[in-house]
């Protein structure tokens, strides 16, 4: 057990000292007013979002942005009255359109986004946001202030996620932690680094950047569309990614099974459907998360000392995320158990794919590709 324990400790030394400060709590945007007020079109793709769409749209229409803005709700084949709820708000700044027939090669959400961007016309910027996000009144102006002050092409924020049920308290903070580990925000925001990522709940992008990359069509088949869009924009442009304090998701994940489905939906997509990457990822996750407590509890001598040191490091790395979610730091030592759940869900995602189930979302089964 000595070799795995030593390797695990070396992994954690690298992660904490040279991996883009992935463990930090920030960055977040300061409250400020933009110097200029470009025209903004807010595009909301929605499919069967009746329980949340009203609150989301009302929050967008209540923005205190002094420039011109309008909201475009793109109804993507809803059968639960989502569009009717939107029309019932009776606000002239809100336009409800239908996504229409989706051509082959497009993912459903991106086709709806593309329809909304087309409807945006000559707006200087487009805010892409999900139908389950509620925004504080200052959110739009803070986003515009950031993109204008730093002459960025795209600004994105990971919105606050619901963390109320036992399952959410156990697994949702870790979801954000692992995303930050995959895409350290410091590296995303560094124009000299190749790392690119975005969070689909909030993406403010300039129309000129969309035109430069060939529009939404350039990523039309992507199932992890936010990261694909960020990667396209960062080639020749500047992006910024942080944590939101003015937007939160109201989509609940009340049970462990709900979170399992959320992970399995796209985990194997992240590995490009590669069995070799799956094996490598599983081994890497075991060394990073499972070896430290195992060596600490069952090892001897050097193996035990290395395992304990690595366990302490990973525990401390998780504390800022727990504090962001206002959760007890007593969760931190149990991160290896939580990571085991994510490893199992990733394997489950691969099993689903090879059984022909693919990526399923709201009645659509993508079978590992845009469909």
Phi, psi and omega in degrees: 000352184297312184299310178299323181293317178296316180297320178298317179296318178297322177300316183287327174298316177297312185300318184281339185250339189219017183243050171065026180048046183300337186279350185292159183281327185269196000272161176229156181274138176284154175287121178201169181252134181291148179289329177235162184231078178295159178287133183237134170252128181258118184254125181237100174284138185215136175224111180053062182242030184306321183294337188238344191295326181297310180298320181297310182293321178298322180293326178289320180290343181267010180298140181268020178296129185275348177277177178285134174209153175217161184245132179242111176267119179257109181278116185260066175071033180293148178239008185247013178086018179304312182295321181296321178297318180297314181296330181293345177289337171052053178244128183296342179277355182252127176240132179252122179233160177259146181292328181077188182296131181268119180292158176299143178095354179255139167285154185300313183296317183292328175294320177295318177299316179300319178297320180292320179296321177298322180290337181293338176062235187267014178305141182292324183223157177235128173259115176265125180215151182279160185286349181257016182257133174252131187248137171289155185303332183274357192297312184297315182293328178292320177296315179296320179300320180293314184290327181281316184297324184255010179049052181270162174267333183207139174234132181224150178226140168278113184288162176293131181260150179299137182216059186250314181286166179300319181297318179295318179297326182281322193243336184291315176303323179294327177301314178294319179301314182290326175297317179295328178290319178291320184230079180305125187297327178301321180285322177301319186275358178266116182295344180270353179258150181276348183296130180224138178196161175209165177245121190298342181294332180211110176224113173258121185227142176285143176299325181295327177290321176298317179296323182297322183271000181091022177074185178299334181302333182294341178236026192302331183262002185290135176267334169258075195290326182294317179293320179297319179294317179298318180297320180293318182290323184291340175285092182099002180221183181238135181231164178217139179225133179209191179258138181275142169244355184241012179213140181217149176275139177251014177276119183274152171234077191289337185234159178302323181298326179294319179289323176302314180294323178300319182286313185293341182299322186227002184300317181286334173299318180301330179267013177056034176057030184260117175300325179295317177294326178297314179298313181298319180295319179297316178296316179298319178295322178296316179296322185282320189249325187267326181297317182305307179291327179296313179293325180294320186272330187237353180275178179221151175059230184300320180300316181294317180296316179296317179297318180294318179298317179295321180296318177297318180297312182293326177297312180295326181295335184273343186300314180301324178293317178298319179295324177299322180271005180056042178253156179295139178291351178293345174290334192302316181296342183266010179303324177301323177293319178296319178298325178300322177298317180293323176297314180298320180292325177295317176297320177299324177297319178294319179299315179302317181298313184285345173271359176092008181277329177062209182263115183249136178203117176051052175085001178247133177246114187274349176052038176077015178199169176294133182216000000 
